[in-house]
Amino acid sequence: MKRIIFSIIFGAIFLYSCVSPQKINTIKNTNNPTIIPNTILIKTGITAEVATPQSTDDGKDYLGDYLAWNGYFAAALKLEDPVAPNEWYWPDKGERIVSVFVIIGNQKGRQLYFAFFNVSLRDNGGYLYMATYAGHKNEIVSAYIDCGERLQGWLDFVIPEDAQPESLVYSFNGTSGKSVTIPLDSPPQGREPRTVDTSRKPRTESNLGENAVGSGFSLTAIRIDDSMEPAYPEWFEPLPDTHLVGVEFDLRNISGERRNFYNYGFKLVDSNGFLYKIELNAKYLPESDMISRGESLRGWVTFLIPDGTVMESIKYFSEEMNEPLWAGLR
């Protein structure tokens, strides 16, 4: 519970600092969600451009089917309805929590930014409900997804007791109006899920101890501690079948000016392309700061990963960079 509270506090600070005021004003109160009919697009004169998924046949799409569009892919793999609330959320009377386990990946598209608040659940009455963190602890990460990378995890929605989930609506370009619909209807008995090409995996040119250079930085993964301990064990509550792993890194500013460093810009990439966020309750984590030209910052980043994960690289990226850096871990 303490670990969750710790993550929530940081998440709130991060969201406030990274989302523009215009975007913040569009986020609905998930503790008492506002129900928005689909016709809101027509009433406001906004025309939504809907991406057409490339299905393997002309039949209906169902829960478990993979959809592909513009070089990306996504699927809703599991639906839990209802879900018990977590320690810090209690639904109002007449409401319930439903959770959807999703996967989203980049097969051959441009860098894609995924944020949980860009996903809504549509019910059988055509109403939309914004995603929130209310049930599952293994929530999906908000992150930049490059080619060969993917995310997976749970999304929670608070909906009325009499509403029936029908689909997810993912606005994959934020407020641009472009969206894709991911079905939640259960498939007929015996039907095999449809698949798409998800074969592309991340490629890391550098190995452990070698430099990765780009965007005015040089990044090196120095060594790995596969039995990392949290900084405050009393505040840490691990998920089942997971463990902490730490990576010592050296980040050097090789540009001609001072550069910002953001510790949350690190992600761990595994051999299947899945991304993992940093753990804040970790030893030796440097604070976000400025790095003068020619100077280096050395420290540790820690990640909570499933047991048996094969690590590929650590990735560092911020919006001030032209492209990410991947420092190999092999």
C-alpha positions as CSV (number, residue, x, y, z in Angstrom):
1,M,0.0,0.0,0.0
2,K,2.8,2.4,0.9
3,R,4.5,1.7,-2.4
4,I,1.3,2.5,-4.3
5,I,0.8,5.8,-2.4
6,F,4.4,6.7,-3.1
7,S,3.9,6.0,-6.9
8,I,0.6,7.9,-6.9
9,I,2.3,11.0,-5.4
10,F,5.1,11.0,-8.0
11,G,2.6,10.2,-10.8
12,A,0.5,13.2,-9.9
13,I,3.6,15.5,-9.9
14,F,4.8,14.0,-13.2
15,L,1.4,14.4,-14.9
16,Y,1.2,18.0,-13.7
17,S,4.6,18.8,-15.0
18,C,4.4,17.0,-18.4
19,V,0.8,17.7,-19.5
20,S,-0.1,21.2,-20.8
21,P,-2.8,23.1,-18.9
22,Q,-5.1,22.7,-22.0
23,K,-4.8,18.9,-21.7
24,I,-5.2,18.9,-17.9
25,N,-8.5,20.8,-18.3
26,T,-9.8,18.0,-20.5
27,I,-9.2,15.3,-18.0
28,K,-12.4,14.2,-16.3
29,N,-12.7,13.5,-12.6
30,T,-12.3,9.8,-12.4
31,N,-13.5,9.5,-8.8
32,N,-16.9,10.6,-10.1
33,P,-16.7,10.1,-13.8
34,T,-18.6,12.2,-16.3
35,I,-20.6,10.3,-18.8
36,I,-20.1,11.7,-22.3
37,P,-22.4,10.6,-25.2
38,N,-20.7,9.8,-28.5
39,T,-22.8,12.6,-30.1
40,I,-20.6,15.1,-28.3
41,L,-18.3,15.1,-31.4
42,I,-21.3,16.1,-33.6
43,K,-22.5,18.8,-31.2
44,T,-19.2,20.5,-31.0
45,G,-18.5,20.3,-34.7
46,I,-15.5,18.0,-34.3
47,T,-15.0,15.3,-36.8
48,A,-13.1,12.3,-35.5
49,E,-10.8,10.5,-38.0
50,V,-11.1,6.8,-37.2
51,A,-8.2,4.5,-38.1
52,T,-9.6,1.3,-39.8
53,P,-8.0,-1.8,-38.3
54,Q,-6.5,-4.3,-40.8
55,S,-8.4,-7.6,-40.0
56,T,-7.5,-10.9,-41.4
57,D,-11.1,-11.4,-42.7
58,D,-14.4,-9.4,-43.0
59,G,-15.9,-10.9,-39.8
60,K,-16.5,-9.1,-36.5
61,D,-13.6,-8.4,-34.1
62,Y,-13.8,-9.7,-30.5
63,L,-11.9,-9.6,-27.2
64,G,-8.5,-11.2,-27.8
65,D,-8.2,-10.1,-31.5
66,Y,-5.1,-8.1,-32.5
67,L,-5.8,-5.0,-34.6
68,A,-3.2,-3.3,-36.8
69,W,-3.2,0.3,-38.1
70,N,-0.5,2.7,-39.5
71,G,2.4,0.4,-38.3
72,Y,1.0,-0.1,-34.8
73,F,-1.0,-3.0,-33.1
74,A,-3.2,-3.3,-30.1
75,A,-5.4,-5.9,-28.4
76,A,-7.7,-6.2,-25.4
77,L,-6.7,-9.6,-24.1
78,K,-8.7,-9.9,-20.8
79,L,-11.8,-8.3,-19.3
80,E,-12.5,-8.5,-15.5
81,D,-16.0,-7.3,-14.5
82,P,-16.4,-6.4,-11.7
83,V,-13.0,-5.8,-10.0
84,A,-12.5,-5.1,-6.3
85,P,-11.3,-1.5,-5.6
86,N,-7.7,-1.0,-4.5
87,E,-6.8,0.4,-1.1
88,W,-7.2,4.0,-2.1
89,Y,-10.4,4.0,-4.2
90,W,-14.0,3.4,-3.3
91,P,-16.7,3.5,-6.0
92,D,-19.8,5.6,-5.3
93,K,-23.1,3.9,-4.9
94,G,-24.4,2.6,-8.2
95,E,-20.9,2.3,-9.7
96,R,-18.5,-0.6,-10.3
97,I,-15.0,-1.0,-11.6
98,V,-14.1,-3.0,-14.7
99,S,-10.5,-3.7,-15.8
100,V,-9.1,-4.5,-19.2
101,F,-5.7,-6.0,-19.9
102,V,-4.3,-4.5,-23.0
103,I,-1.2,-4.7,-25.2
104,I,-0.1,-1.9,-27.6
105,G,3.0,-2.0,-29.8
106,N,4.9,-0.3,-32.6
107,Q,5.7,-2.7,-35.4
108,K,6.9,-0.2,-38.0
109,G,5.4,3.2,-37.3
110,R,6.8,6.5,-36.0
111,Q,7.5,6.9,-32.3
112,L,4.1,6.7,-30.5
113,Y,3.3,8.2,-27.1
114,F,0.9,6.2,-25.1
115,A,-0.9,7.7,-22.1
116,F,-3.6,5.9,-20.1
117,F,-5.9,9.0,-20.2
118,N,-6.1,8.7,-24.0
119,V,-8.1,5.5,-23.6
120,S,-11.9,5.4,-22.9
121,L,-14.4,2.6,-22.4
122,R,-17.6,2.8,-24.5
123,D,-20.6,1.0,-23.1
124,N,-23.7,-0.4,-24.8
125,G,-25.4,2.9,-24.6
126,G,-22.7,4.7,-26.5
127,Y,-21.3,6.5,-23.4
128,L,-17.6,7.0,-22.8
129,Y,-15.7,6.6,-19.5
130,M,-12.1,7.7,-19.0
131,A,-9.4,5.2,-17.7
132,T,-8.2,5.6,-14.2
133,Y,-6.2,3.7,-11.6
134,A,-8.8,2.1,-9.3
135,G,-8.4,-1.6,-9.2
136,H,-5.3,-3.4,-10.5
137,K,-1.8,-2.7,-9.2
138,N,-0.1,-3.9,-12.5
139,E,-1.3,-0.9,-14.4
140,I,0.0,-0.1,-17.9
141,V,2.8,2.4,-18.2
142,S,2.6,5.7,-20.0
143,A,5.6,5.8,-22.4
144,Y,7.1,6.6,-25.8
145,I,7.0,3.5,-27.9
146,D,9.6,3.1,-30.7
147,C,9.8,0.5,-33.4
148,G,10.0,-3.0,-31.9
149,E,8.7,-1.9,-28.5
150,R,5.4,-2.6,-26.7
151,L,3.5,-2.0,-23.5
152,Q,1.1,-4.2,-21.6
153,G,-0.9,-3.9,-18.4
154,W,-4.3,-3.2,-16.9
155,L,-6.6,-0.2,-17.4
156,D,-9.4,0.5,-14.9
157,F,-12.8,2.1,-15.6
158,V,-15.5,3.2,-13.2
159,I,-18.9,2.7,-14.8
160,P,-22.6,2.5,-13.7
161,E,-23.9,-0.8,-12.4
162,D,-26.3,-1.2,-15.3
163,A,-23.7,-0.3,-18.1
164,Q,-22.2,-3.1,-20.2
165,P,-18.7,-2.7,-21.7
166,E,-18.6,-2.8,-25.4
167,S,-15.2,-1.5,-26.6
168,L,-12.2,0.7,-25.9
169,V,-11.6,3.9,-27.8
170,Y,-7.9,4.7,-28.0
171,S,-7.1,8.3,-29.2
172,F,-3.6,7.4,-30.4
173,N,-2.7,11.0,-31.4
174,G,-4.0,12.6,-28.3
175,T,-6.4,15.4,-29.2
176,S,-5.9,15.2,-33.0
177,G,-9.2,13.2,-33.3
178,K,-7.5,10.0,-34.6
179,S,-8.7,6.9,-32.8
180,V,-9.0,3.2,-33.1
181,T,-11.8,1.0,-31.6
182,I,-10.8,-2.1,-29.7
183,P,-13.6,-4.6,-29.2
184,L,-14.5,-6.2,-25.8
185,D,-17.3,-8.6,-26.9
186,S,-16.6,-12.2,-25.9
187,P,-15.8,-14.4,-29.0
188,P,-17.9,-17.3,-30.0
189,Q,-16.9,-20.6,-28.4
190,G,-14.1,-22.3,-30.3
191,R,-13.1,-19.3,-32.3
192,E,-9.4,-18.6,-32.6
193,P,-8.2,-15.0,-31.9
194,R,-7.0,-13.1,-34.9
195,T,-3.4,-12.1,-35.0
196,V,-1.2,-9.5,-36.8
197,D,2.5,-9.3,-37.4
198,T,4.2,-8.4,-34.1
199,S,7.5,-10.0,-35.0
200,R,9.7,-6.9,-34.9
201,K,11.9,-6.8,-31.7
202,P,14.2,-4.1,-30.5
203,R,17.8,-3.9,-31.7
204,T,20.5,-2.6,-29.5
205,E,23.9,-1.9,-31.2
206,S,25.9,-1.4,-28.0
207,N,26.6,-4.0,-25.3
208,L,27.0,-3.7,-21.6
209,G,29.9,-1.3,-20.9
210,E,29.8,0.3,-24.3
211,N,28.7,3.8,-25.2
212,A,25.5,4.7,-27.0
213,V,25.8,8.2,-28.5
214,G,23.1,10.6,-29.8
215,S,21.1,13.8,-29.2
216,G,24.0,15.4,-27.4
217,F,24.5,12.6,-24.9
218,S,26.6,9.5,-24.4
219,L,24.9,6.7,-22.3
220,T,26.6,3.7,-20.9
221,A,25.1,0.8,-18.9
222,I,28.0,-0.1,-16.5
223,R,26.8,-3.1,-14.5
224,I,23.6,-4.9,-13.4
225,D,22.4,-5.8,-9.9
226,D,19.8,-8.5,-10.3
227,S,18.9,-8.6,-6.6
228,M,18.4,-4.9,-5.9
229,E,16.8,-3.8,-2.6
230,P,14.3,-0.9,-2.3
231,A,15.5,2.2,-0.5
232,Y,12.6,1.9,2.0
233,P,11.5,-1.7,2.3
234,E,8.6,-0.7,4.6
235,W,7.2,1.3,1.7
236,F,7.6,-1.4,-0.9
237,E,5.0,-4.0,-1.9
238,P,6.2,-6.2,-4.8
239,L,3.9,-7.9,-7.3
240,P,3.8,-11.7,-7.4
241,D,6.6,-13.3,-9.4
242,T,8.5,-10.1,-9.9
243,H,11.8,-8.8,-8.5
244,L,13.9,-5.6,-8.6
245,V,16.8,-5.2,-10.9
246,G,19.2,-2.2,-10.8
247,V,21.4,-0.9,-13.6
248,E,24.3,1.5,-13.0
249,F,24.6,4.1,-15.7
250,D,26.8,6.9,-16.9
251,L,25.2,9.8,-18.8
252,R,27.6,12.3,-20.3
253,N,26.6,15.7,-21.8
254,I,28.6,15.9,-25.1
255,S,26.7,18.8,-26.5
256,G,27.8,22.4,-26.4
257,E,25.4,23.6,-23.8
258,R,23.8,22.6,-20.4
259,R,21.2,19.9,-20.7
260,N,18.3,18.8,-18.6
261,F,18.3,15.3,-17.0
262,Y,15.0,13.6,-16.1
263,N,15.3,10.4,-14.1
264,Y,11.8,9.4,-15.3
265,G,13.1,9.4,-18.9
266,F,14.6,5.9,-18.3
267,K,12.8,2.7,-19.3
268,L,14.1,-0.9,-19.3
269,V,13.5,-2.8,-22.6
270,D,13.3,-6.6,-22.5
271,S,14.1,-9.0,-25.4
272,N,10.5,-9.0,-26.5
273,G,10.3,-5.2,-26.6
274,F,8.3,-4.7,-23.4
275,L,9.0,-1.4,-21.5
276,Y,9.2,-1.1,-17.8
277,K,9.2,2.2,-15.8
278,I,11.7,3.1,-13.1
279,E,11.0,2.5,-9.4
280,L,11.1,5.6,-7.3
281,N,11.6,3.7,-4.1
282,A,15.2,2.8,-5.1
283,K,18.7,3.2,-3.9
284,Y,21.1,5.6,-5.6
285,L,18.5,7.2,-8.0
286,P,19.8,10.6,-9.1
287,E,17.4,13.5,-8.9
288,S,16.3,15.2,-12.1
289,D,18.8,18.1,-12.6
290,M,21.0,20.0,-15.1
291,I,24.2,18.5,-16.6
292,S,26.8,21.0,-17.7
293,R,28.6,20.5,-21.0
294,G,31.4,17.9,-20.7
295,E,30.1,16.6,-17.4
296,S,28.7,13.2,-16.5
297,L,26.0,11.9,-14.2
298,R,26.4,8.5,-12.7
299,G,23.9,6.6,-10.7
300,W,21.4,3.7,-10.6
301,V,18.0,3.1,-12.1
302,T,15.9,0.3,-10.7
303,F,13.0,-1.5,-12.3
304,L,10.4,-4.1,-11.2
305,I,10.3,-6.9,-13.8
306,P,8.8,-10.3,-14.0
307,D,10.9,-13.3,-13.0
308,G,12.7,-14.8,-16.0
309,T,12.8,-11.6,-18.0
310,V,15.7,-11.3,-20.5
311,M,16.9,-7.7,-20.4
312,E,17.9,-6.0,-23.7
313,S,18.7,-2.4,-22.9
314,I,18.0,0.7,-20.9
315,K,16.4,3.5,-22.9
316,Y,16.7,7.2,-22.1
317,F,14.5,9.8,-23.8
318,S,13.0,13.2,-23.1
319,E,11.1,15.5,-25.4
320,E,14.2,17.7,-25.7
321,M,16.0,15.0,-27.6
322,N,15.9,14.2,-31.3
323,E,15.9,10.4,-30.7
324,P,16.2,8.0,-27.8
325,L,19.4,6.3,-26.6
326,W,19.5,2.6,-25.9
327,A,22.4,1.3,-23.9
328,G,22.8,-2.5,-24.2
329,L,22.7,-4.9,-21.2
330,R,24.1,-8.0,-22.8
